[in-house]
Amino acid sequence: MSHTAPAFDQSVTLAFTGASGAPYGLRLLQQLVAANCQVLVLFSDAAKIVLATEVDLELPESIDEIQDFLTARFNAKPEQIKLHGKLDWFSAPASGSSAPKKMVICPCSMGTLSSIRHGASNNLIERAADVILKERGQLIIAWRESPLSTIHLENMLGLSQMGVTLMPLAPGFYHQPKDINDLIDFMVARVLDHLKIEQSLVLPWMK
């Protein structure tokens, strides 16, 4: 008896780095899964520490265990969430012919942003972003750092000139948020809008 792989509407690479803002990334992952996207997830070592600090989420040790954990947590289909290690150079995100055409880094540290700006490709997150740029795909970088130094601003300008969408994790208040989850949803909705993924978290302004 043959088994057909689940059909997904699109694939998105989602990277977590060591910046503050882990709840945004987790909520975005949940929404991408709900929208029937296949999500290729990348964690930096520092991101795992931030997850434990900000949301008391201790990830398992191995890649397979983390993948199973997230699949269960977000009720994902088989193969819908795929984890890759930081040095997995043979994974889809590292290849121009196999990588998804869309990538979000949420949250993104200024160190990762700088490395992407200068093409360092020292780990899979940086390499995946480099692939998106060279293949003229869509790269969204969501950052929380404040205040910004001249170095940060110069790096952002360089990336913006390459077509990268730079999105500060700075929610608005015109939707009259009732709690912190409403603030998180505001920014997740903005990311989904830019990915052209239908969302009902926050209605457009004046609607």
N, C-alpha and C positions, 0 to 999 in steps of 0.2 A: 504494500500500500504506500503510495507516494504522499509526501507531505509538502504542501506549498508554503513558502515563507510568507509571513504577514506582509501585506502591502501598506506602505506608509506614504503619506501625502508628499513629504519632502524630508531631507536630512539636514540637520544643523549641528555644527560643532559648538559645544558650550564648555568654556574653560573657567575654572575658579582659581584665583591666585590669592596671595596672602594679604590683600587689602581688606579693610573693614567693609562689611556689607554682605556677608554670607546669606542673610535671609532673602535678599533680592535674588541671588543666584538660585537658591532652592525653590523659590516660588516660580521663577522663570522655568526651571526644569519641569516642575509640576504642570505648568500651563502648556509647555511644548508637548509633553506626553499626552495631555488631554486633547491637544489639537492633532493628534495622530502623526506627529513628527518622529522620525528616528533621531535620537540624540546621541552624538558621540561626545562623551564626557571626559574632560581632562582636569586633574587636580595637581596643583603644585604641592610640595611638602608643606609650605607655609599655609596654604589654604586649609589643609586638614587641621592645623592648629587653630586657625581662626574659627572654623566650624565648631570645634570643641569649646572654644571660648565664648562665642556669641550665641550659639543655639544649643549648647550642651549635646552636640552630635559627635559621638566618637565613632569614626568609620572603622570597619574591620581592617585587617592587615593586608590581605592579598587583593589583587585586582578582581579576581573572580568573586570573592566574598563581597567586595564593595558593589560590584555589579548586581549580584543577587539581592543585596540589601536595598539598593535603590529601586530595583525592579519591584520588590515587594512593597516598599514604602509608598511608591507612586502608582501602584497597580498597573504597571506597564506590561505590554505584550512581550512575548519572548523576542529577544534580539532588538527590542525597541530602545533600550538604554545599553550602550556599549562603552565600556571603560578601556582606556589605554594608559599604559605607564609613561612616565616622563621621558624615557629613552627608547620608546618603541618606534624606531625609525622605519619599520616595515608596516606600520598601520596606515589605514586610509587617510587620516588627516595629514600625513607627511608626504603624500603623493599628489602631484598635480593632476594626475589622471583619475584618481579615486576619491579625493577629498570632497566633502560637501561644498557647495558654492557659497554657503552662508556660515559665518562664525560670530559668536558673541563671547566676549570676555567679561564676566560679571561675577564678582568685582575684579577690577584690574588694578594692580599695584603700579606705582610710578616706575619701579625697576623693570617690570615686564613691558610697560609702555616704551621705555627707553630702548630696551633690547629689540623690540619690534621695529622701532623707528630706525635703528642702525643695522638691522638685518643680522643680528647675532646668531639666532637659531641654536642656542645652547641646549634647549630642551624641546619637548614635543609641542608645548604651547607656543613657543616662539616660532618654531618651524611651521606649525599649522597656520599661524597668522601670516608668515612669509609666503606660504603657498597661496593663501587667499589673495594676497596682494599681487603676486606674479600672474595669477590666473584671472585677475580682474573680477574677483568675486566681491561679496558684501561682508565687510568687517565692521562690527559694532564694538566699541570699547566703552564700557561703563565704569566710571571711576568715582571715588568718594573723597579723595585727598583734598585737604583745605588747611591753610592757604596754599597757593601754587607758587613755586619758584619760577624764575626766568627759564631755567633748564626745562622744567615741566612744560611751560608754555611754548617754548621753542620746539620741543618734541611733538607736542600736540599740533602745532602749526604744520610741521613737516608731514605728519600723518594725515591731517585734513587735506593737504594739497595732493595726497595720493588717493583721496577718495574715501578715507576712513570716516565713519560716523563716530564722533566723540560725544558721549552722553553722560553728563554728570549725574550722579545719583542724588538728585536734589528735587524731591517731589514738590508739586504745587499744592495749593490749599483751596482752589476755587471749587473743588468738588466736596468741600466741607467734610474732611476726614473725621471719623469718629474714634479711631484707634490707630495703633501703629501698623496694623495690617492694611488699612486703607492707604497709608503712605507708601508701603511697599508695593501695593497693587498699582498705584499711580505710575511708578517708574517701570514696572513690568509691562504694563499696558503700552507704554511708549515704545519699549523695545519690540513688543509684538507688532505694533503698528508699523514700525520701520521694516520688520521682516515680512510685512504684508500677510500676517496671520490673524484671522478674525478673532476678536476678543470682546468680552462683555464686562471686563473688570471696571473700566472707566469709560463713560460716554465721551465723545468729542465735545469740545467747548461749544457752548450755546445750544446743545441738543438735549 
